[in-house]
Amino acid sequence: MKQRIVTRTVFVILAGTILALAGIAHADAKMQQPHRAKKGIVNTTVATNLGAVTLEPGSYEVKEVNSTAGIALRFTKLTENFQVPEGLPVYEWEVVAEVNCTVEPLQSKTEHTGFLLASDTGKAIGLKIRGSEVEYLF
């Protein structure tokens, strides 16, 4: 009878240890998962400098892409041309820039897509994409 209690106690301790270690491993794996890349539309009304690249005023689709230098943001300009012959698309998409960036986690999801501006110069230093849990810094 005494040996059954000892065996059962050892089994419970061993099972609890295994479950605790599995929980720690699962939590660590979840923390190291990459974020899910988002895309959004950003509108500029003035020329905007992003490092060595200048975006002219207009609407741009922006999304995270992998480049040879790491993570980058790809800016694709949307133009409308209603003068095209019937049957041809009126919307044209043109990739105009890829800007290397770093990714910083946020405490909560972003509500709006937009540039982050330096407080002293007003220069674009980063970007947030709606629904993303990260911000991109140029």
RONUSE-482725 format. One line per 4 residues: their letters; for each residue x, y, z of N, C-alpha, C. Coordinates in nm, 4 decimals. Each point is the difference from the previous one (the first is absolute). Layout:
N
A) X Y Z X Y Z X Y Z | ...
***
This chain:
138
MKQR) 0.0822 -0.1194 0.0000 -0.0822 0.1194 0.0000 0.0869 0.1261 0.0000 | 0.1067 -0.0017 0.0837 0.0876 0.1143 0.0105 0.0758 0.0218 -0.1317 | 0.0359 -0.1104 -0.0681 0.0734 0.0115 -0.1251 -0.0907 0.0588 -0.1084 | -0.1313 -0.0306 -0.0006 -0.0947 0.0564 -0.0963 -0.0080 0.1516 0.0165
IVTR) -0.0035 0.0465 0.1220 -0.0081 0.1432 0.0264 0.1266 0.0693 -0.0502 | 0.1156 -0.0606 0.0258 0.1263 0.0568 -0.0456 0.0045 0.0002 -0.1533 | -0.0405 -0.1108 -0.0615 -0.0003 -0.0098 -0.1466 -0.0946 0.1035 -0.0597 | -0.1176 0.0133 0.0569 -0.0982 0.0978 -0.0480 0.0527 0.1417 0.0179
TVFV) 0.0641 0.0292 0.1107 0.0558 0.1325 0.0252 0.1107 0.0324 -0.1003 | 0.0862 -0.0954 -0.0254 0.1077 0.0203 -0.0974 -0.0594 0.0238 -0.1382 | -0.1025 -0.0776 -0.0345 -0.0652 0.0177 -0.1301 -0.0607 0.1390 -0.0124 | -0.0689 0.0481 0.1026 -0.0624 0.1330 -0.0031 0.1067 0.1088 -0.0115
ILAG) 0.1084 -0.0133 0.0733 0.1077 0.0995 -0.0074 0.0635 -0.0013 -0.1388 | 0.0252 -0.1186 -0.0546 0.0599 -0.0122 -0.1322 -0.0928 0.0574 -0.1080 | -0.1284 -0.0319 0.0062 -0.0970 0.0515 -0.0979 -0.0114 0.1524 0.0104 | -0.0019 0.0528 0.1207 -0.0073 0.1451 0.0187 0.1227 0.0706 -0.0547
TILA) 0.1172 -0.0586 0.0199 0.1237 0.0585 -0.0524 -0.0006 0.0012 -0.1520 | -0.0433 -0.1102 -0.0594 -0.0054 -0.0081 -0.1465 -0.0976 0.1037 -0.0552 | -0.1169 0.0132 0.0600 -0.0977 0.0995 -0.0458 0.0535 0.1421 0.0170 | 0.0680 0.0271 0.1085 0.0557 0.1346 0.0217 0.1065 0.0316 -0.1041
LAGI) 0.0880 -0.0959 -0.0270 0.1035 0.0223 -0.1019 -0.0599 0.0164 -0.1386 | -0.1046 -0.0759 -0.0304 -0.0663 0.0140 -0.1300 -0.0641 0.1375 -0.0120 | -0.0590 0.0495 0.1069 -0.0597 0.1339 -0.0012 0.1041 0.1083 -0.0215 | 0.1144 -0.0131 0.0636 0.1086 0.0974 -0.0172 0.0512 -0.0037 -0.1434
AHAD) 0.0175 -0.1196 -0.0552 0.0485 -0.0126 -0.1381 -0.1002 0.0596 -0.0977 | -0.1282 -0.0223 0.0235 -0.1036 0.0549 -0.0885 -0.0027 0.1528 0.0087 | 0.0111 0.0542 0.1185 -0.0004 0.1458 0.0167 0.1225 0.0617 -0.0663 | 0.1158 -0.0643 0.0135 0.1217 0.0520 -0.0624 -0.0111 -0.0048 -0.1521
AKMQ) -0.0567 -0.1070 -0.0538 -0.0172 -0.0111 -0.1456 -0.0967 0.1060 -0.0503 | -0.1039 0.0288 0.0766 -0.0966 0.1022 -0.0413 0.0637 0.1385 0.0013 | 0.0876 0.0276 0.0953 0.0655 0.1303 0.0074 0.0945 0.0216 -0.1180 | 0.0560 -0.1072 -0.0559 0.0962 0.0132 -0.1075 -0.0641 -0.0048 -0.1377
QPHR) -0.1313 -0.0218 -0.0083 -0.0669 -0.0023 -0.1294 0.0050 0.1389 -0.0621 | 0.0246 0.0058 -0.1309 -0.0004 0.1315 -0.0641 -0.1418 0.0564 -0.0040 | -0.0094 0.1317 -0.0032 -0.1297 0.0633 -0.0085 -0.0588 -0.0230 -0.1388 | -0.1265 0.0158 -0.0111 -0.0655 -0.0159 -0.1291 0.0071 0.1340 -0.0732
AKKG) 0.0619 -0.0024 -0.1159 0.0169 0.1231 -0.0774 -0.1358 0.0506 -0.0470 | -0.0183 0.1283 0.0073 -0.1234 0.0650 -0.0439 0.0302 0.0894 -0.1186 | -0.1054 0.0447 -0.0649 0.0156 0.1022 -0.1022 -0.1099 0.1018 0.0196 | 0.0244 0.1204 -0.0487 -0.0967 0.1065 0.0166 0.0170 0.1038 -0.1087
IVNT) -0.0864 0.0976 0.0039 0.0043 0.1117 -0.0953 0.0382 0.1251 0.0776 | 0.1002 0.0708 -0.0509 0.0411 0.1255 0.0613 -0.0090 0.1084 -0.1076 | -0.0547 0.1150 0.0382 -0.0152 0.1135 -0.0913 0.0940 0.1110 0.0433 | 0.0682 0.0599 -0.0971 0.0851 0.1148 0.0295 -0.0493 0.1183 -0.0811
TVAT) 0.0001 0.1161 0.0609 -0.0409 0.1220 -0.0704 0.1193 0.0869 -0.0352 | 0.1162 -0.0342 0.0562 0.1245 0.0707 -0.0301 0.1081 -0.1042 -0.0261 | 0.1066 0.0396 -0.0665 0.1125 -0.0906 -0.0219 0.0551 -0.0430 0.1360 | 0.0228 -0.1297 0.0167 0.0426 -0.0547 0.1277 0.1310 -0.0744 -0.0180
NLGA) 0.1016 0.0400 0.0763 0.1313 -0.0651 -0.0065 0.0036 -0.1183 0.0955 | 0.0427 -0.1146 -0.0536 0.0192 -0.1208 0.0794 0.1442 -0.0455 -0.0210 | 0.0893 0.0587 0.0733 0.1417 -0.0290 -0.0216 0.0442 0.0597 -0.1324 | 0.0478 -0.0852 -0.0922 0.0473 0.0461 -0.1303 -0.1116 0.0054 -0.1037
VTLE) -0.1212 -0.0371 0.0385 -0.1132 -0.0076 -0.0924 -0.0981 0.1125 0.0298 | -0.0547 0.0612 -0.1048 -0.1034 0.1019 0.0166 -0.1278 -0.0492 -0.0650 | -0.1071 -0.0043 0.0786 -0.1319 -0.0352 -0.0531 -0.0712 0.1273 -0.0413 | -0.0441 0.0048 -0.1226 -0.0778 0.1141 -0.0487 -0.1416 -0.0097 0.0569
PGSY) -0.0754 0.1098 0.0030 -0.1369 -0.0055 0.0508 -0.0833 -0.1041 -0.0756 | -0.0819 -0.0726 0.0749 -0.0859 -0.1004 -0.0612 -0.0370 -0.1096 0.0976 | -0.0656 -0.1035 -0.0530 -0.0406 -0.1165 0.0786 0.0960 -0.1141 -0.0268 | 0.0408 -0.0664 0.1089 0.0949 -0.1094 -0.0110 -0.0498 -0.1191 0.0808
EVKE) 0.0141 -0.1181 -0.0591 -0.0160 -0.1216 0.0784 0.1363 -0.0270 0.0605 | 0.0038 -0.0280 0.1286 0.1261 -0.0280 0.0677 -0.0125 -0.1373 0.0666 | 0.1037 -0.0821 -0.0188 -0.0004 -0.1304 0.0655 0.1424 -0.0430 0.0299 | 0.0108 -0.0851 0.1008 0.1295 -0.0520 0.0414 0.0437 -0.1085 -0.0971
VNST) 0.1273 0.0054 -0.0388 0.0576 -0.1033 -0.0861 0.1383 -0.0362 0.0544 | 0.0480 -0.1164 -0.0376 0.1361 -0.0397 0.0352 0.0918 0.0416 -0.1132 | 0.1103 0.0620 0.0349 0.0992 0.0398 -0.0995 0.1334 -0.0626 0.0378 | 0.0994 0.0198 -0.0839 0.1317 -0.0559 0.0286 0.0612 0.0631 0.1248
AGIA) -0.0401 0.1220 0.0324 0.0529 0.0695 0.1178 -0.0852 -0.0214 0.1246 | -0.1057 -0.0790 -0.0094 -0.0885 -0.0241 0.1141 -0.1426 0.0403 -0.0336 | -0.0674 0.0589 0.0971 -0.1396 0.0406 -0.0188 -0.0040 0.1361 -0.0684 | -0.0920 0.0127 -0.0951 -0.0175 0.1267 -0.0716 -0.1491 0.0263 -0.0171
LRFT) -0.0324 0.1253 -0.0259 -0.1367 0.0381 -0.0348 -0.0023 0.0322 -0.1482 | -0.0953 -0.0599 -0.0707 -0.0156 0.0257 -0.1434 -0.1162 0.0968 -0.0192 | 0.0271 0.1100 -0.0694 -0.1009 0.1014 -0.0293 -0.0398 -0.0138 -0.1466 | -0.1277 -0.0248 -0.0236 -0.0535 -0.0166 -0.1346 -0.1007 0.1110 -0.0233
KLTE) 0.0226 0.0823 -0.1021 -0.0867 0.1146 -0.0268 -0.1214 -0.0432 -0.0814 | -0.1151 0.0494 0.0416 -0.1256 -0.0244 -0.0692 -0.0344 0.1226 -0.0822 | -0.0171 -0.0200 -0.1292 -0.0435 0.1106 -0.0857 -0.1255 -0.0430 -0.0734 | -0.0859 0.0966 -0.0251 -0.1251 -0.0233 -0.0721 0.0067 0.0733 -0.1333
NFQV) -0.0378 -0.0691 -0.1053 -0.0021 0.0613 -0.1322 -0.1327 -0.0385 -0.0654 | -0.0938 0.0930 0.0053 -0.1325 -0.0283 -0.0554 -0.0077 0.0277 -0.1500 | 0.1136 0.0362 -0.0618 0.0048 0.0287 -0.1434 0.0441 -0.1214 -0.0821 | 0.0163 -0.1147 0.0632 0.0453 -0.1184 -0.0737 -0.1158 -0.0564 -0.0831
PEGL) 0.0329 -0.0713 -0.1071 -0.1053 -0.0616 -0.0808 -0.0815 -0.0999 0.0814 | -0.1223 -0.0194 -0.0411 -0.0899 -0.0915 0.0697 0.0590 -0.1406 0.0013 | -0.0129 -0.0657 0.1110 0.0519 -0.1348 0.0151 0.1357 -0.0066 0.0673 | 0.0703 0.1115 0.0061 0.1294 0.0039 0.0681 -0.0188 0.0493 0.1431
PVYE) 0.0873 -0.0422 0.0907 -0.0156 0.0420 0.1399 0.0256 0.1500 0.0170 | -0.0809 0.0620 0.0856 0.0158 0.1429 0.0266 0.0991 0.0253 0.1139 | 0.0337 -0.1049 0.0751 0.0937 0.0145 0.1108 0.1343 -0.0592 -0.0397 | 0.1057 0.0688 0.0337 0.1351 -0.0482 -0.0245 0.0765 0.0004 0.1312
WEVV) 0.0746 -0.1074 0.0233 0.0826 -0.0124 0.1186 0.1449 -0.0013 -0.0435 | 0.0816 0.0846 0.0621 0.1417 0.0075 -0.0338 0.0820 0.0009 0.1284 | 0.0896 -0.0978 0.0139 0.0893 -0.0025 0.1156 0.0988 0.1146 -0.0165 | -0.0001 0.0911 0.0970 0.0861 0.1183 -0.0109 0.1160 -0.0020 0.0988
AEVN) -0.0095 -0.0795 0.1062 0.1084 0.0007 0.0976 -0.0065 -0.1219 0.0909 | 0.1168 -0.0414 0.0454 0.0137 -0.0955 0.1096 0.0958 0.0628 0.0996 | -0.0458 0.0162 0.1218 0.0782 0.0688 0.1032 0.0326 -0.0997 0.1108 | 0.1292 -0.0185 0.0284 0.0407 -0.0879 0.1097 -0.0435 0.0611 0.1323
CTVE) -0.0365 -0.0859 0.0935 -0.0485 0.0490 0.1288 0.0273 -0.1027 0.1088 | -0.0220 0.0422 0.1219 0.0031 -0.0902 0.1144 -0.1408 -0.0090 0.0549 | -0.0279 -0.1078 0.0690 -0.1342 -0.0254 0.0526 0.0052 0.0058 0.1515 | -0.0914 0.0774 0.0580 -0.0109 0.0117 0.1455 -0.1399 -0.0429 0.0421
PLQS) -0.0116 -0.0860 0.1028 -0.1331 -0.0420 0.0451 -0.0746 0.1138 0.0697 | -0.1326 -0.0053 -0.0093 -0.0872 0.0965 0.0674 -0.0796 -0.0702 0.1086 | -0.0553 0.0758 0.0920 -0.0814 -0.0566 0.1072 -0.1371 -0.0454 -0.0498 | -0.0516 0.0681 -0.1036 -0.1317 -0.0354 -0.0534 -0.0008 0.0243 -0.1504
KTEH) -0.1035 -0.0484 -0.0654 -0.0093 0.0149 -0.1450 -0.0232 0.1462 -0.0377 | 0.0563 0.0372 -0.1142 -0.0136 0.1356 -0.0511 -0.1390 0.0189 -0.0603 | -0.0611 0.1139 0.0240 -0.1340 0.0268 -0.0508 -0.0005 0.0625 -0.1390 | 0.1075 0.0704 -0.0382 0.0048 0.0695 -0.1282 0.1360 -0.0210 -0.0660
TGFL) 0.0002 -0.0004 -0.1324 0.1254 -0.0040 -0.0742 0.0500 0.1425 -0.0144 | 0.1258 0.0229 0.0316 0.0553 0.1340 -0.0137 0.1462 0.0068 0.0378 | 0.0622 0.1088 -0.0398 0.1409 0.0224 0.0284 0.0199 0.0444 0.1437 | 0.1146 -0.0361 0.0568 0.0450 0.0521 0.1285 0.0929 0.1155 -0.0322
LASD) -0.0230 0.1145 0.0598 0.0785 0.1200 -0.0304 0.0874 0.0394 0.1174 | 0.1205 0.0465 -0.0294 0.0889 0.0518 0.1044 -0.0617 0.1263 0.0570 | 0.0028 0.0147 0.1318 -0.0649 0.1146 0.0636 0.0713 0.1316 -0.0302 | 0.1295 -0.0056 -0.0225 0.0732 0.1253 -0.0210 0.0046 0.0434 -0.1466
TGKA) 0.0047 -0.0955 -0.0938 0.0133 0.0364 -0.1412 -0.1231 -0.0304 -0.0837 | -0.0875 -0.0860 0.0485 -0.1165 -0.0398 -0.0778 0.0328 -0.0993 -0.1100 | 0.1232 -0.0491 -0.0011 0.0444 -0.0958 -0.1011 -0.0548 -0.1394 0.0340 | -0.0367 -0.0758 -0.1035 -0.0499 -0.1361 0.0206 0.1133 -0.0886 0.0504
IGLK) -0.0218 -0.0617 0.1164 0.1010 -0.0883 0.0584 -0.0488 -0.1437 0.0099 | -0.1258 -0.0223 -0.0312 -0.0550 -0.1342 0.0106 -0.1405 -0.0056 -0.0556 | -0.0609 -0.1165 0.0139 -0.1347 -0.0222 -0.0522 -0.0710 -0.1026 0.0857 | -0.1284 0.0204 0.0204 -0.0855 -0.0989 0.0650 -0.1051 -0.0421 -0.1012
IRGS) -0.0311 -0.1295 -0.0021 -0.1019 -0.0526 -0.0903 -0.1180 -0.0480 0.0830 | -0.1197 0.0417 -0.0389 -0.1225 -0.0332 0.0729 -0.0095 -0.1504 0.0253 | -0.0288 -0.0368 0.1241 -0.0170 -0.1392 0.0379 0.1282 -0.0724 0.0348 | 0.1140 0.0672 -0.0150 0.1291 -0.0631 0.0272 0.0396 0.0217 0.1456
EVEY) 0.0758 -0.0923 0.0534 0.0498 0.0114 0.1369 0.1455 0.0448 0.0030 | 0.0492 0.0519 -0.1143 0.1372 0.0498 -0.0070 0.0004 0.1344 -0.0692 | 0.1098 0.0743 0.0197 0.0224 0.1221 -0.0754 0.1310 -0.0148 -0.0756 | 0.0075 0.0642 -0.1135 0.1165 -0.0079 -0.0877 0.0771 0.1301 0.0095
LF) 0.1282 -0.0080 0.0328 0.0822 0.1191 0.0137 0.1018 0.0043 -0.1133 | 0.0103 0.1176 -0.0662 0.0911 0.0158 -0.1138 0.1396 0.0303 0.0485
***
